[in-house]
Amino acid sequence: MAAYPQDPGAPDASYLSFWSERHHCTLTTPRPDGSPHVVPVAVTYDPERRLARVIADRASKKVRNILAAGPAGALVAACQVDGRRWATLEGRAFVRTEPERVAEAERRFEERYGRTPRPNPTRVVIEIELTRAMGRG
């Protein structure tokens, strides 16, 4: 993986490969008071659409933080680390509830993580419209 930055819509092969490996990640969202809220999540990366996706429960704090930011969304970062390798995706997050968007996020989760997500009738998807990608391999 080349040193950062990367174009989130056209990453180099090693950056894309790292995001296809099975790693858990962190998602950092801003709390209403501006302080960072960091939680472990599973992230999928879709460079063609310049999106990262996180499936979540509608009642989770990360979802509430994004919703509290208002209709313009929230600036967030998703990061994964494996030893000295790391990669971060940054952008504006929105909570999506449309069944087709949730289903696409579940499909991508299964593809990356090798298992079907547990059933959750209150599942939503956090879509991050990517503006920056960084990393070091």
N, CA, C and O atoms as CSV, one atom per row, in Angstrom:
chain,resi,resn,atom,element,x,y,z
A,1,MET,N,N,0.852,-1.173,0.000
A,1,MET,CA,C,0.000,0.000,0.000
A,1,MET,C,C,0.891,1.227,0.000
A,1,MET,O,O,1.806,1.339,0.816
A,2,ALA,N,N,0.629,2.127,-0.898
A,2,ALA,CA,C,1.378,3.371,-0.967
A,2,ALA,C,C,1.054,4.231,0.249
A,2,ALA,O,O,0.036,4.044,0.914
A,3,ALA,N,N,1.931,5.159,0.514
A,3,ALA,CA,C,1.680,6.093,1.606
A,3,ALA,C,C,0.468,6.951,1.267
A,3,ALA,O,O,0.097,7.091,0.101
A,4,TYR,N,N,-0.131,7.513,2.281
A,4,TYR,CA,C,-1.315,8.330,2.075
A,4,TYR,C,C,-0.961,9.614,1.368
A,4,TYR,O,O,0.226,9.934,1.309
A,5,PRO,N,N,-1.908,10.393,0.815
A,5,PRO,CA,C,-3.328,10.045,0.694
A,5,PRO,C,C,-3.607,9.190,-0.539
A,5,PRO,O,O,-2.767,9.037,-1.425
A,6,GLN,N,N,-4.803,8.649,-0.560
A,6,GLN,CA,C,-5.315,7.903,-1.705
A,6,GLN,C,C,-6.561,8.639,-2.206
A,6,GLN,O,O,-7.196,9.374,-1.450
A,7,ASP,N,N,-6.901,8.444,-3.455
A,7,ASP,CA,C,-8.181,8.927,-3.970
A,7,ASP,C,C,-9.222,7.893,-3.553
A,7,ASP,O,O,-9.118,6.739,-3.966
A,8,PRO,N,N,-10.231,8.261,-2.744
A,8,PRO,CA,C,-11.189,7.252,-2.282
A,8,PRO,C,C,-11.980,6.605,-3.418
A,8,PRO,O,O,-12.558,5.534,-3.232
A,9,GLY,N,N,-12.013,7.236,-4.586
A,9,GLY,CA,C,-12.712,6.660,-5.718
A,9,GLY,C,C,-11.818,5.856,-6.640
A,9,GLY,O,O,-12.306,5.167,-7.536
A,10,ALA,N,N,-10.515,5.937,-6.429
A,10,ALA,CA,C,-9.557,5.212,-7.291
A,10,ALA,C,C,-8.334,4.810,-6.470
A,10,ALA,O,O,-7.227,5.276,-6.739
A,11,PRO,N,N,-8.529,3.949,-5.472
A,11,PRO,CA,C,-7.403,3.560,-4.620
A,11,PRO,C,C,-6.436,2.657,-5.381
A,11,PRO,O,O,-6.807,2.014,-6.362
A,12,ASP,N,N,-5.186,2.622,-4.909
A,12,ASP,CA,C,-4.259,1.677,-5.534
A,12,ASP,C,C,-4.629,0.258,-5.098
A,12,ASP,O,O,-5.389,0.061,-4.150
A,13,ALA,N,N,-4.079,-0.717,-5.807
A,13,ALA,CA,C,-4.473,-2.125,-5.607
A,13,ALA,C,C,-4.215,-2.601,-4.186
A,13,ALA,O,O,-5.030,-3.339,-3.632
A,14,SER,N,N,-3.101,-2.196,-3.583
A,14,SER,CA,C,-2.804,-2.684,-2.236
A,14,SER,C,C,-3.752,-2.080,-1.199
A,14,SER,O,O,-4.113,-2.751,-0.232
A,15,TYR,N,N,-4.159,-0.828,-1.386
A,15,TYR,CA,C,-5.109,-0.194,-0.477
A,15,TYR,C,C,-6.459,-0.910,-0.564
A,15,TYR,O,O,-7.067,-1.235,0.456
A,16,LEU,N,N,-6.911,-1.146,-1.779
A,16,LEU,CA,C,-8.173,-1.853,-1.984
A,16,LEU,C,C,-8.108,-3.270,-1.421
A,16,LEU,O,O,-9.072,-3.745,-0.822
A,17,SER,N,N,-6.994,-3.937,-1.608
A,17,SER,CA,C,-6.817,-5.289,-1.074
A,17,SER,C,C,-6.918,-5.296,0.447
A,17,SER,O,O,-7.562,-6.172,1.025
A,18,PHE,N,N,-6.286,-4.324,1.094
A,18,PHE,CA,C,-6.332,-4.239,2.550
A,18,PHE,C,C,-7.774,-4.082,3.029
A,18,PHE,O,O,-8.152,-4.669,4.043
A,19,TRP,N,N,-8.583,-3.298,2.314
A,19,TRP,CA,C,-9.979,-3.108,2.699
A,19,TRP,C,C,-10.837,-4.315,2.373
A,19,TRP,O,O,-11.983,-4.381,2.817
A,20,SER,N,N,-10.324,-5.270,1.613
A,20,SER,CA,C,-11.098,-6.486,1.350
A,20,SER,C,C,-10.785,-7.584,2.358
A,20,SER,O,O,-11.528,-8.560,2.463
A,21,GLU,N,N,-9.687,-7.433,3.101
A,21,GLU,CA,C,-9.342,-8.407,4.136
A,21,GLU,C,C,-10.330,-8.295,5.298
A,21,GLU,O,O,-10.986,-7.269,5.481
A,22,ARG,N,N,-10.417,-9.366,6.072
A,22,ARG,CA,C,-11.359,-9.398,7.194
A,22,ARG,C,C,-10.730,-8.722,8.408
A,22,ARG,O,O,-9.956,-9.335,9.142
A,23,HIS,N,N,-11.068,-7.466,8.608
A,23,HIS,CA,C,-10.617,-6.697,9.766
A,23,HIS,C,C,-11.815,-5.975,10.361
A,23,HIS,O,O,-12.690,-5.500,9.637
A,24,HIS,N,N,-11.845,-5.898,11.671
A,24,HIS,CA,C,-12.808,-5.012,12.283
A,24,HIS,C,C,-12.181,-3.629,12.321
A,24,HIS,O,O,-10.963,-3.475,12.232
A,25,CYS,N,N,-13.017,-2.656,12.451
A,25,CYS,CA,C,-12.608,-1.270,12.299
A,25,CYS,C,C,-13.125,-0.454,13.478
A,25,CYS,O,O,-13.783,-0.974,14.379
A,26,THR,N,N,-12.817,0.808,13.445
A,26,THR,CA,C,-13.451,1.749,14.362
A,26,THR,C,C,-14.167,2.804,13.534
A,26,THR,O,O,-13.767,3.119,12.414
A,27,LEU,N,N,-15.226,3.336,14.106
A,27,LEU,CA,C,-15.949,4.453,13.512
A,27,LEU,C,C,-15.951,5.568,14.538
A,27,LEU,O,O,-16.334,5.370,15.691
A,28,THR,N,N,-15.518,6.742,14.105
A,28,THR,CA,C,-15.518,7.913,14.972
A,28,THR,C,C,-16.595,8.867,14.488
A,28,THR,O,O,-16.576,9.330,13.347
A,29,THR,N,N,-17.544,9.154,15.387
A,29,THR,CA,C,-18.623,10.106,15.096
A,29,THR,C,C,-18.555,11.235,16.124
A,29,THR,O,O,-18.069,11.031,17.236
A,30,PRO,N,N,-19.035,12.412,15.761
A,30,PRO,CA,C,-19.040,13.513,16.739
A,30,PRO,C,C,-20.276,13.454,17.624
A,30,PRO,O,O,-21.397,13.328,17.132
A,31,ARG,N,N,-20.063,13.546,18.927
A,31,ARG,CA,C,-21.195,13.688,19.839
A,31,ARG,C,C,-21.760,15.099,19.681
A,31,ARG,O,O,-21.087,15.969,19.130
A,32,PRO,N,N,-22.972,15.339,20.150
A,32,PRO,CA,C,-23.531,16.693,20.048
A,32,PRO,C,C,-22.659,17.768,20.703
A,32,PRO,O,O,-22.713,18.929,20.297
A,33,ASP,N,N,-21.849,17.400,21.716
A,33,ASP,CA,C,-20.975,18.392,22.344
A,33,ASP,C,C,-19.653,18.555,21.588
A,33,ASP,O,O,-18.796,19.338,21.999
A,34,GLY,N,N,-19.484,17.815,20.477
A,34,GLY,CA,C,-18.280,17.927,19.658
A,34,GLY,C,C,-17.191,16.924,19.987
A,34,GLY,O,O,-16.245,16.775,19.214
A,35,SER,N,N,-17.296,16.233,21.112
A,35,SER,CA,C,-16.270,15.253,21.472
A,35,SER,C,C,-16.410,13.997,20.610
A,35,SER,O,O,-17.508,13.693,20.142
A,36,PRO,N,N,-15.318,13.265,20.394
A,36,PRO,CA,C,-15.389,12.084,19.533
A,36,PRO,C,C,-15.957,10.868,20.258
A,36,PRO,O,O,-15.661,10.630,21.429
A,37,HIS,N,N,-16.767,10.115,19.551
A,37,HIS,CA,C,-17.325,8.839,20.018
A,37,HIS,C,C,-16.732,7.774,19.101
A,37,HIS,O,O,-17.010,7.771,17.902
A,38,VAL,N,N,-15.920,6.868,19.649
A,38,VAL,CA,C,-15.225,5.856,18.849
A,38,VAL,C,C,-15.711,4.481,19.275
A,38,VAL,O,O,-15.673,4.133,20.456
A,39,VAL,N,N,-16.173,3.696,18.292
A,39,VAL,CA,C,-16.689,2.359,18.575
A,39,VAL,C,C,-16.183,1.367,17.535
A,39,VAL,O,O,-15.899,1.743,16.398
A,40,PRO,N,N,-16.071,0.089,17.929
A,40,PRO,CA,C,-15.697,-0.938,16.947
A,40,PRO,C,C,-16.887,-1.261,16.046
A,40,PRO,O,O,-18.023,-1.365,16.509
A,41,VAL,N,N,-16.608,-1.418,14.762
A,41,VAL,CA,C,-17.641,-1.726,13.772
A,41,VAL,C,C,-17.050,-2.583,12.661
A,41,VAL,O,O,-15.839,-2.793,12.601
A,42,ALA,N,N,-17.903,-3.065,11.799
A,42,ALA,CA,C,-17.499,-3.708,10.555
A,42,ALA,C,C,-17.797,-2.713,9.435
A,42,ALA,O,O,-18.895,-2.161,9.366
A,43,VAL,N,N,-16.822,-2.487,8.562
A,43,VAL,CA,C,-16.952,-1.497,7.495
A,43,VAL,C,C,-16.749,-2.174,6.154
A,43,VAL,O,O,-15.877,-3.031,6.006
A,44,THR,N,N,-17.551,-1.789,5.183
A,44,THR,CA,C,-17.296,-2.207,3.806
A,44,THR,C,C,-17.010,-0.963,2.977
A,44,THR,O,O,-17.542,0.115,3.241
A,45,TYR,N,N,-16.168,-1.131,1.979
A,45,TYR,CA,C,-15.666,-0.032,1.165
A,45,TYR,C,C,-16.071,-0.264,-0.286
A,45,TYR,O,O,-15.822,-1.329,-0.850
A,46,ASP,N,N,-16.689,0.733,-0.871
A,46,ASP,CA,C,-17.177,0.681,-2.246
A,46,ASP,C,C,-16.583,1.867,-3.005
A,46,ASP,O,O,-17.223,2.912,-3.122
A,47,PRO,N,N,-15.356,1.710,-3.523
A,47,PRO,CA,C,-14.716,2.858,-4.175
A,47,PRO,C,C,-15.459,3.340,-5.418
A,47,PRO,O,O,-15.425,4.531,-5.726
A,48,GLU,N,N,-16.130,2.439,-6.139
A,48,GLU,CA,C,-16.853,2.861,-7.339
A,48,GLU,C,C,-17.924,3.900,-7.021
A,48,GLU,O,O,-18.173,4.810,-7.813
A,49,ARG,N,N,-18.548,3.759,-5.867
A,49,ARG,CA,C,-19.584,4.712,-5.453
A,49,ARG,C,C,-19.046,5.735,-4.446
A,49,ARG,O,O,-19.784,6.598,-3.971
A,50,ARG,N,N,-17.766,5.629,-4.131
A,50,ARG,CA,C,-17.133,6.507,-3.133
A,50,ARG,C,C,-17.906,6.459,-1.814
A,50,ARG,O,O,-18.194,7.486,-1.200
A,51,LEU,N,N,-18.238,5.205,-1.391
A,51,LEU,CA,C,-19.005,4.988,-0.162
A,51,LEU,C,C,-18.308,3.976,0.736
A,51,LEU,O,O,-17.661,3.040,0.266
A,52,ALA,N,N,-18.456,4.185,2.026
A,52,ALA,CA,C,-18.191,3.152,3.028
A,52,ALA,C,C,-19.527,2.922,3.720
A,52,ALA,O,O,-20.336,3.839,3.864
A,53,ARG,N,N,-19.741,1.672,4.148
A,53,ARG,CA,C,-21.016,1.327,4.774
A,53,ARG,C,C,-20.787,0.624,6.103
A,53,ARG,O,O,-19.853,-0.163,6.257
A,54,VAL,N,N,-21.663,0.926,7.059
A,54,VAL,CA,C,-21.658,0.289,8.377
A,54,VAL,C,C,-23.105,-0.058,8.691
A,54,VAL,O,O,-23.970,0.818,8.690
A,55,ILE,N,N,-23.374,-1.340,8.961
A,55,ILE,CA,C,-24.722,-1.691,9.406
A,55,ILE,C,C,-24.798,-1.432,10.909
A,55,ILE,O,O,-23.828,-1.634,11.640
A,56,ALA,N,N,-25.963,-0.982,11.351
A,56,ALA,CA,C,-26.103,-0.585,12.753
A,56,ALA,C,C,-27.556,-0.687,13.179
A,56,ALA,O,O,-28.462,-0.748,12.348
A,57,ASP,N,N,-27.760,-0.705,14.475
A,57,ASP,CA,C,-29.109,-0.637,15.024
A,57,ASP,C,C,-29.538,0.828,15.082
A,57,ASP,O,O,-28.754,1.710,15.430
A,58,ARG,N,N,-30.782,1.059,14.738
A,58,ARG,CA,C,-31.335,2.424,14.719
A,58,ARG,C,C,-31.153,3.151,16.050
A,58,ARG,O,O,-31.021,4.375,16.072
A,59,ALA,N,N,-31.147,2.403,17.171
A,59,ALA,CA,C,-31.059,3.028,18.492
A,59,ALA,C,C,-29.627,3.239,18.977
A,59,ALA,O,O,-29.428,3.770,20.070
A,60,SER,N,N,-28.630,2.839,18.197
A,60,SER,CA,C,-27.236,2.938,18.667
A,60,SER,C,C,-26.789,4.396,18.790
A,60,SER,O,O,-27.321,5.288,18.131
A,61,LYS,N,N,-25.813,4.602,19.640
A,61,LYS,CA,C,-25.277,5.953,19.866
A,61,LYS,C,C,-24.668,6.522,18.592
A,61,LYS,O,O,-24.839,7.707,18.305
A,62,LYS,N,N,-23.959,5.697,17.822
A,62,LYS,CA,C,-23.341,6.203,16.590
A,62,LYS,C,C,-24.406,6.723,15.630
A,62,LYS,O,O,-24.211,7.761,14.998
A,63,VAL,N,N,-25.526,6.016,15.514
A,63,VAL,CA,C,-26.616,6.464,14.655
A,63,VAL,C,C,-27.225,7.748,15.211
A,63,VAL,O,O,-27.479,8.689,14.459
A,64,ARG,N,N,-27.456,7.792,16.508
A,64,ARG,CA,C,-28.024,9.002,17.121
A,64,ARG,C,C,-27.098,10.201,16.932
A,64,ARG,O,O,-27.566,11.316,16.705
A,65,ASN,N,N,-25.781,9.976,17.025
A,65,ASN,CA,C,-24.835,11.079,16.799
A,65,ASN,C,C,-24.941,11.626,15.379
A,65,ASN,O,O,-24.944,12.840,15.175
A,66,ILE,N,N,-25.028,10.736,14.407
A,66,ILE,CA,C,-25.120,11.178,13.003
A,66,ILE,C,C,-26.436,11.920,12.775
A,66,ILE,O,O,-26.451,12.976,12.142
A,67,LEU,N,N,-27.525,11.379,13.282
A,67,LEU,CA,C,-28.817,12.045,13.135
A,67,LEU,C,C,-28.827,13.415,13.808
A,67,LEU,O,O,-29.438,14.353,13.298
A,68,ALA,N,N,-28.153,13.532,14.949
A,68,ALA,CA,C,-28.114,14.803,15.677
A,68,ALA,C,C,-27.387,15.887,14.888
A,68,ALA,O,O,-27.596,17.076,15.126
A,69,ALA,N,N,-26.533,15.480,13.949
A,69,ALA,CA,C,-25.796,16.459,13.141
A,69,ALA,C,C,-26.706,17.180,12.152
A,69,ALA,O,O,-26.335,18.221,11.611
A,70,GLY,N,N,-27.894,16.629,11.914
A,70,GLY,CA,C,-28.847,17.286,11.030
A,70,GLY,C,C,-28.798,16.760,9.606
A,70,GLY,O,O,-28.083,15.801,9.315
A,71,PRO,N,N,-29.556,17.386,8.726
A,71,PRO,CA,C,-29.700,16.878,7.360
A,71,PRO,C,C,-28.416,16.935,6.539
A,71,PRO,O,O,-28.315,16.249,5.522
A,72,ALA,N,N,-27.450,17.721,6.946
A,72,ALA,CA,C,-26.180,17.792,6.211
A,72,ALA,C,C,-25.262,16.623,6.554
A,72,ALA,O,O,-24.185,16.496,5.972
A,73,GLY,N,N,-25.672,15.768,7.489
A,73,GLY,CA,C,-24.849,14.621,7.876
A,73,GLY,C,C,-23.756,15.016,8.850
A,73,GLY,O,O,-23.661,16.171,9.265
A,74,ALA,N,N,-22.930,14.038,9.209
A,74,ALA,CA,C,-21.859,14.242,10.182
A,74,ALA,C,C,-20.526,13.858,9.564
A,74,ALA,O,O,-20.441,12.878,8.825
A,75,LEU,N,N,-19.493,14.620,9.862
A,75,LEU,CA,C,-18.149,14.260,9.425
A,75,LEU,C,C,-17.642,13.139,10.317
A,75,LEU,O,O,-17.625,13.272,11.541
A,76,VAL,N,N,-17.221,12.018,9.696
A,76,VAL,CA,C,-16.808,10.830,10.432
A,76,VAL,C,C,-15.533,10.258,9.829
A,76,VAL,O,O,-15.096,10.662,8.751
A,77,ALA,N,N,-14.947,9.305,10.552
A,77,ALA,CA,C,-13.788,8.563,10.053
A,77,ALA,C,C,-13.943,7.096,10.437
A,77,ALA,O,O,-14.338,6.767,11.556
A,78,ALA,N,N,-13.625,6.223,9.486
A,78,ALA,CA,C,-13.572,4.783,9.725
A,78,ALA,C,C,-12.127,4.363,9.528
A,78,ALA,O,O,-11.490,4.752,8.550
A,79,CYS,N,N,-11.607,3.566,10.460
A,79,CYS,CA,C,-10.193,3.201,10.426
A,79,CYS,C,C,-10.031,1.724,10.731
A,79,CYS,O,O,-10.784,1.149,11.518
A,80,GLN,N,N,-9.026,1.112,10.092
A,80,GLN,CA,C,-8.649,-0.254,10.439
A,80,GLN,C,C,-7.132,-0.311,10.551
A,80,GLN,O,O,-6.407,0.414,9.869
A,81,VAL,N,N,-6.672,-1.202,11.437
A,81,VAL,CA,C,-5.246,-1.348,11.716
A,81,VAL,C,C,-4.907,-2.824,11.749
A,81,VAL,O,O,-5.667,-3.633,12.282
A,82,ASP,N,N,-3.767,-3.172,11.180
A,82,ASP,CA,C,-3.236,-4.525,11.253
A,82,ASP,C,C,-1.729,-4.393,11.398
A,82,ASP,O,O,-1.012,-4.227,10.411
A,83,GLY,N,N,-1.257,-4.466,12.635
A,83,GLY,CA,C,0.171,-4.249,12.878
A,83,GLY,C,C,0.553,-2.837,12.473
A,83,GLY,O,O,-0.015,-1.863,12.968
A,84,ARG,N,N,1.520,-2.732,11.567
A,84,ARG,CA,C,1.973,-1.419,11.111
A,84,ARG,C,C,1.152,-0.886,9.938
A,84,ARG,O,O,1.302,0.271,9.545
A,85,ARG,N,N,0.287,-1.728,9.384
A,85,ARG,CA,C,-0.575,-1.270,8.285
A,85,ARG,C,C,-1.814,-0.605,8.860
A,85,ARG,O,O,-2.377,-1.071,9.851
A,86,TRP,N,N,-2.226,0.467,8.244
A,86,TRP,CA,C,-3.454,1.136,8.664
A,86,TRP,C,C,-4.092,1.811,7.460
A,86,TRP,O,O,-3.422,2.127,6.476
A,87,ALA,N,N,-5.399,2.025,7.556
A,87,ALA,CA,C,-6.139,2.712,6.505
A,87,ALA,C,C,-7.320,3.440,7.133
A,87,ALA,O,O,-8.006,2.907,8.005
A,88,THR,N,N,-7.541,4.657,6.677
A,88,THR,CA,C,-8.647,5.472,7.169
A,88,THR,C,C,-9.449,5.995,5.992
A,88,THR,O,O,-8.890,6.420,4.981
A,89,LEU,N,N,-10.761,5.959,6.136
A,89,LEU,CA,C,-11.689,6.553,5.181
A,89,LEU,C,C,-12.449,7.656,5.908
A,89,LEU,O,O,-12.983,7.434,6.994
A,90,GLU,N,N,-12.497,8.840,5.312
A,90,GLU,CA,C,-13.192,9.972,5.918
A,90,GLU,C,C,-14.281,10.479,4.984
A,90,GLU,O,O,-14.180,10.364,3.763
A,91,GLY,N,N,-15.312,11.035,5.579
A,91,GLY,CA,C,-16.371,11.630,4.769
A,91,GLY,C,C,-17.557,12.031,5.602
A,91,GLY,O,O,-17.495,12.096,6.830
A,92,ARG,N,N,-18.639,12.300,4.902
A,92,ARG,CA,C,-19.878,12.733,5.541
A,92,ARG,C,C,-20.828,11.546,5.619
A,92,ARG,O,O,-21.105,10.890,4.615
A,93,ALA,N,N,-21.327,11.276,6.836
A,93,ALA,CA,C,-22.179,10.110,7.085
A,93,ALA,C,C,-23.649,10.503,7.147
A,93,ALA,O,O,-24.030,11.556,7.658
A,94,PHE,N,N,-24.453,9.593,6.597
A,94,PHE,CA,C,-25.908,9.721,6.614
A,94,PHE,C,C,-26.494,8.380,7.028
A,94,PHE,O,O,-25.936,7.329,6.715
A,95,VAL,N,N,-27.609,8.419,7.724
A,95,VAL,CA,C,-28.311,7.202,8.121
A,95,VAL,C,C,-29.374,6.921,7.073
A,95,VAL,O,O,-30.220,7.766,6.780
A,96,ARG,N,N,-29.316,5.712,6.512
A,96,ARG,CA,C,-30.272,5.309,5.475
A,96,ARG,C,C,-31.134,4.167,6.004
A,96,ARG,O,O,-30.637,3.238,6.641
A,97,THR,N,N,-32.413,4.252,5.734
A,97,THR,CA,C,-33.356,3.235,6.213
A,97,THR,C,C,-34.027,2.462,5.080
A,97,THR,O,O,-34.750,1.499,5.338
A,98,GLU,N,N,-33.799,2.867,3.834
A,98,GLU,CA,C,-34.449,2.219,2.703
A,98,GLU,C,C,-34.050,0.747,2.660
A,98,GLU,O,O,-32.863,0.427,2.723
A,99,PRO,N,N,-35.040,-0.164,2.551
A,99,PRO,CA,C,-34.747,-1.606,2.577
A,99,PRO,C,C,-33.686,-2.036,1.559
A,99,PRO,O,O,-32.858,-2.895,1.866
A,100,GLU,N,N,-33.694,-1.464,0.371
A,100,GLU,CA,C,-32.705,-1.865,-0.634
A,100,GLU,C,C,-31.292,-1.433,-0.250
A,100,GLU,O,O,-30.325,-2.127,-0.566
A,101,ARG,N,N,-31.167,-0.311,0.418
A,101,ARG,CA,C,-29.838,0.142,0.863
A,101,ARG,C,C,-29.338,-0.720,2.019
A,101,ARG,O,O,-28.160,-1.077,2.070
A,102,VAL,N,N,-30.228,-1.051,2.937
A,102,VAL,CA,C,-29.859,-1.930,4.050
A,102,VAL,C,C,-29.462,-3.298,3.504
A,102,VAL,O,O,-28.465,-3.871,3.941
A,103,ALA,N,N,-30.229,-3.825,2.557
A,103,ALA,CA,C,-29.923,-5.139,1.970
A,103,ALA,C,C,-28.570,-5.123,1.263
A,103,ALA,O,O,-27.815,-6.090,1.362
A,104,GLU,N,N,-28.256,-4.053,0.559
A,104,GLU,CA,C,-26.951,-3.954,-0.112
A,104,GLU,C,C,-25.824,-3.932,0.919
A,104,GLU,O,O,-24.793,-4.573,0.718
A,105,ALA,N,N,-26.008,-3.211,2.007
A,105,ALA,CA,C,-25.000,-3.178,3.061
A,105,ALA,C,C,-24.825,-4.556,3.700
A,105,ALA,O,O,-23.701,-4.962,3.996
A,106,GLU,N,N,-25.919,-5.271,3.912
A,106,GLU,CA,C,-25.842,-6.626,4.467
A,106,GLU,C,C,-25.111,-7.566,3.511
A,106,GLU,O,O,-24.311,-8.395,3.944
A,107,ARG,N,N,-25.384,-7.439,2.216
A,107,ARG,CA,C,-24.716,-8.274,1.215
A,107,ARG,C,C,-23.206,-8.017,1.221
A,107,ARG,O,O,-22.409,-8.954,1.173
A,108,ARG,N,N,-22.835,-6.770,1.277
A,108,ARG,CA,C,-21.405,-6.430,1.282
A,108,ARG,C,C,-20.730,-6.880,2.581
A,108,ARG,O,O,-19.574,-7.306,2.570
A,109,PHE,N,N,-21.457,-6.784,3.698
A,109,PHE,CA,C,-20.940,-7.285,4.969
A,109,PHE,C,C,-20.647,-8.777,4.848
A,109,PHE,O,O,-19.569,-9.235,5.226
A,110,GLU,N,N,-21.602,-9.527,4.323
A,110,GLU,CA,C,-21.429,-10.972,4.183
A,110,GLU,C,C,-20.244,-11.291,3.264
A,110,GLU,O,O,-19.484,-12.223,3.526
A,111,GLU,N,N,-20.095,-10.525,2.209
A,111,GLU,CA,C,-18.992,-10.732,1.274
A,111,GLU,C,C,-17.640,-10.498,1.948
A,111,GLU,O,O,-16.718,-11.293,1.764
A,112,ARG,N,N,-17.509,-9.434,2.714
A,112,ARG,CA,C,-16.227,-9.112,3.350
A,112,ARG,C,C,-15.948,-9.976,4.573
A,112,ARG,O,O,-14.827,-10.452,4.757
A,113,TYR,N,N,-16.960,-10.179,5.408
A,113,TYR,CA,C,-16.737,-10.830,6.695
A,113,TYR,C,C,-17.078,-12.319,6.711
A,113,TYR,O,O,-16.852,-12.993,7.716
A,114,GLY,N,N,-17.621,-12.836,5.608
A,114,GLY,CA,C,-17.824,-14.270,5.482
A,114,GLY,C,C,-18.940,-14.849,6.323
A,114,GLY,O,O,-18.970,-16.053,6.578
A,115,ARG,N,N,-19.856,-14.006,6.756
A,115,ARG,CA,C,-20.998,-14.506,7.514
A,115,ARG,C,C,-22.178,-13.563,7.308
A,115,ARG,O,O,-22.014,-12.381,7.005
A,116,THR,N,N,-23.360,-14.121,7.481
A,116,THR,CA,C,-24.581,-13.330,7.362
A,116,THR,C,C,-24.780,-12.555,8.658
A,116,THR,O,O,-24.657,-13.125,9.742
A,117,PRO,N,N,-25.088,-11.258,8.562
A,117,PRO,CA,C,-25.353,-10.526,9.804
A,117,PRO,C,C,-26.583,-11.078,10.502
A,117,PRO,O,O,-27.525,-11.530,9.850
A,118,ARG,N,N,-26.574,-11.040,11.818
A,118,ARG,CA,C,-27.720,-11.555,12.570
A,118,ARG,C,C,-28.966,-10.755,12.208
A,118,ARG,O,O,-28.875,-9.569,11.892
A,119,PRO,N,N,-30.123,-11.399,12.253
A,119,PRO,CA,C,-31.362,-10.667,11.942
A,119,PRO,C,C,-31.553,-9.488,12.905
A,119,PRO,O,O,-31.287,-9.596,14.102
A,120,ASN,N,N,-32.009,-8.384,12.366
A,120,ASN,CA,C,-32.252,-7.198,13.182
A,120,ASN,C,C,-33.321,-6.346,12.487
A,120,ASN,O,O,-33.026,-5.679,11.496
A,121,PRO,N,N,-34.549,-6.362,12.995
A,121,PRO,CA,C,-35.616,-5.595,12.344
A,121,PRO,C,C,-35.437,-4.079,12.455
A,121,PRO,O,O,-36.110,-3.331,11.746
A,122,THR,N,N,-34.550,-3.615,13.326
A,122,THR,CA,C,-34.322,-2.171,13.458
A,122,THR,C,C,-32.977,-1.759,12.851
A,122,THR,O,O,-32.408,-0.730,13.215
A,123,ARG,N,N,-32.484,-2.573,11.931
A,123,ARG,CA,C,-31.200,-2.268,11.285
A,123,ARG,C,C,-31.351,-1.104,10.310
A,123,ARG,O,O,-32.352,-0.971,9.607
A,124,VAL,N,N,-30.321,-0.274,10.297
A,124,VAL,CA,C,-30.155,0.804,9.327
A,124,VAL,C,C,-28.745,0.668,8.760
A,124,VAL,O,O,-27.955,-0.155,9.220
A,125,VAL,N,N,-28.449,1.473,7.773
A,125,VAL,CA,C,-27.072,1.502,7.276
A,125,VAL,C,C,-26.562,2.934,7.362
A,125,VAL,O,O,-27.243,3.889,6.989
A,126,ILE,N,N,-25.351,3.043,7.862
A,126,ILE,CA,C,-24.647,4.321,7.836
A,126,ILE,C,C,-23.856,4.324,6.528
A,126,ILE,O,O,-22.986,3.480,6.315
A,127,GLU,N,N,-24.168,5.272,5.668
A,127,GLU,CA,C,-23.416,5.438,4.428
A,127,GLU,C,C,-22.522,6.651,4.582
A,127,GLU,O,O,-22.973,7.745,4.924
A,128,ILE,N,N,-21.240,6.430,4.321
A,128,ILE,CA,C,-20.261,7.509,4.417
A,128,ILE,C,C,-19.869,7.903,3.000
A,128,ILE,O,O,-19.266,7.111,2.275
A,129,GLU,N,N,-20.212,9.128,2.606
A,129,GLU,CA,C,-19.819,9.661,1.305
A,129,GLU,C,C,-18.377,10.128,1.431
A,129,GLU,O,O,-18.094,11.138,2.075
A,130,LEU,N,N,-17.473,9.386,0.813
A,130,LEU,CA,C,-16.046,9.544,1.058
A,130,LEU,C,C,-15.446,10.781,0.390
A,130,LEU,O,O,-15.720,11.094,-0.769
A,131,THR,N,N,-14.619,11.466,1.174
A,131,THR,CA,C,-13.886,12.630,0.681
A,131,THR,C,C,-12.374,12.439,0.780
A,131,THR,O,O,-11.614,13.152,0.125
A,132,ARG,N,N,-11.936,11.478,1.597
A,132,ARG,CA,C,-10.501,11.292,1.801
A,132,ARG,C,C,-10.228,9.846,2.178
A,132,ARG,O,O,-11.018,9.201,2.868
A,133,ALA,N,N,-9.091,9.355,1.706
A,133,ALA,CA,C,-8.599,8.024,2.087
A,133,ALA,C,C,-7.125,8.170,2.400
A,133,ALA,O,O,-6.381,8.824,1.669
A,134,MET,N,N,-6.712,7.551,3.498
A,134,MET,CA,C,-5.319,7.604,3.905
A,134,MET,C,C,-4.885,6.216,4.335
A,134,MET,O,O,-5.722,5.370,4.650
A,135,GLY,N,N,-3.594,5.980,4.348
A,135,GLY,CA,C,-3.113,4.710,4.848
A,135,GLY,C,C,-1.631,4.540,4.652
A,135,GLY,O,O,-0.972,5.333,3.979
A,136,ARG,N,N,-1.120,3.485,5.256
A,136,ARG,CA,C,0.288,3.130,5.102
A,136,ARG,C,C,0.399,1.637,5.242
A,136,ARG,O,O,-0.134,1.033,6.174
A,137,GLY,N,N,1.101,1.056,4.301
A,137,GLY,CA,C,1.243,-0.406,4.306
A,137,GLY,C,C,2.612,-0.857,4.715
A,137,GLY,O,O,2.877,-2.058,4.765
